[in-house]
Amino acid sequence: MQDEQPSLLLVDDDEAFLSVLAPAMKKRGFSVTTANSAEAGFEVAKIDPPEFAVVDLKMSGNSGLVLVRQLAGLEAGTRIVVLTGFASIATAVEAIKLGATHYLAKPVDADEIVAAFGKQAGNDEVELANNPLTIDRLEWEHLQRVLAECEGNISETARRLNMHRRTLQRKLSKSQMKP
């Protein structure tokens, strides 16, 4: 019976989150394997590429974006959902470009993840926001885009933005608490 279940790889450095999500996904019919880093997740996937994957974006070591690229390279059919507590337009776009199926902001539950796996195409009827982004949000998006272009290198990002590294770190840490 275990072999008939679709394989699911859960990768998140939050052990408490994994301990809740793994049993919830098993109840929904998945054969679940967990890993607490992008590196560990890739090692597991190399042995047996999963049909589905849930990848946290921000982890110590490699980011979830690196793992998304690696998983998509192993098996193009893997349906990957990226989860993050630090959602931004820049990382959402990069995740999709690298092979993610969907991108969800935490907090999220198992049913939302399963629904995201089922989405095959975009929705052209999604409601468009009536209000523009705030200046703070625009700045956050720009910082995230440049940071992604610099592959997470704070010093290089600060140079490109003509900003002191400490100033950039302060802005990033302040912004992480707000969105």
N, C-alpha and C positions, 0 to 999 in steps of 0.2 A: 504494500500500500504506500510506503514511504516514497518509492520510486515514481509513483503516479502523480505525486504532488509537484507543482512547479517549484523550482529552486529559487530561494530568495537570500541574497546577501545583504545584511544590515551592517553598515559601517558608521560608527559614531564613537567619539572618545568619552561620551557621557554614559558611564556604566549603568546608572540608575535608569536613564532613558531606554537603553538596550534591554534592561531586565523587565521593563514594562511592555515595550513594543514587540519583542521576540515572541512571547506567549500569545499576544493579541493577533499577530500575523499567523502563528501556527493554527489558532482557532479559525482563521479565515482560509485555511487549506494550503498553506505554504510549508515547504520543507526549509526551515530557517537555519542559516549559519551566520554567526556574528564575528565582527572584528572591531578592535578599538583604535585602529589607525588606518590611514590610507595605504601605508606600506603593508600591513598585515592583511588588509582586504585584498590587495593585489596578489599577494602570495597564495591566498585561498582560491581566488578566481583563476589563477594560472593552472591550478590542478583540475578544477572543474568549473568552467565559466557558468555563472548563474543565468537563469532566464530573466530574473528581476533583481534589481538592486536599489537600496535606499542608502544614500550617501550624504553624510553631514558635510557642509561646506567648510567650516572652520574647525580644524583639528591641529594638534601639535604635529610637527613633521610636515609632510606633504599636505596640501589642501585637498578638499574633495574634488576640485576641478582637475587636478592631476589624475586622480583615480577615475573620474568620469572618462577622460581621454583614454586611459589605459584599458578600462573595461570595454569601451566601444571598439578599441583596437583588437581586443581578444575575440569578441563576438558581437558583430554588428546588430544582431537581433535582441540584445539585452535591453530591457526596458528599465531605464534608470530615472529615479526621482531624487532630486537634490533637495535636502532640507537645510534651512539655516535660520538662525536667530538674528542674523545680520543681513537681511535682504537688501539688495540694491539692484537697480536696473542693469548696471554693468555686469555684475556677477550672474544675473539671470540670463542675459544675452550670451555670455561666454559659456555658461553651462549647456545651453541648448546647442550652440555652435559645436561644442566638443562632443555632443552625443546624448545629452540628457533628454529624456522624454518630457519631463515636467520639473517644475521648480516650486517648492512650497515654503512659506515662512512659518517657523515655529511660533506658537504651539500648534501642533497638528495631531490628529488621531489616526488610528489604523484605517478607518473607513475612508478618510480623505486620501490616504496613500493608495489604497486599493482603487479608488475612483481615478486617481491620477494615472495609474498604470493603464487604465482602460481608455484614456483619451488618445485617440489616434491622430487627430488633426486639431488645428487651432479653431477658435470660436470667433467668427466674424461678427457675432451679435453681442459680444461682451460689452458691458456698459463702459462708456468713456467718461473719465472724470471731468466734472464741470469746472473745478478749480485748479489753477496752476500750482506747480510745486513751490514750496516756500524757498526763500533764499538759502536757508540752512540746508534744506533737502537737496537743492541744486548743487551746493558746495559738496555735500556728502557724496552725491552721485559722481561728480567730477573727480573727487579724491579717489573713489573706488575704481573708476575707469582707468585712471593713470596708474594706480597701484596694481591693477590687473595687468596692464601693459608691461609693467616692470616686474611681473611674476612675483609680487609680494615683497620686493626689495624696498624697504622703507627709505634707505639712504638715496637710492637712485630716484625714487618717486619724489623725494624732497628736492633733489637737484632739478628735476624736470619742472617742478612747480615753482622753482625759485623761492624755496621756503626752507627755513631751518628745520633740521630733522626732528628736534624736540617739539617744535611747534606742530609739525605734522602728526607726531605721535599723540600729542595732547588733543588735537582735533579729532583724530580717529578714536581715541578712548572716550572722549565726551560723546561723540556721535553714536558709539555703540550702545550707550545707555538709552538714548532717545528713540531711535526708530523701532 
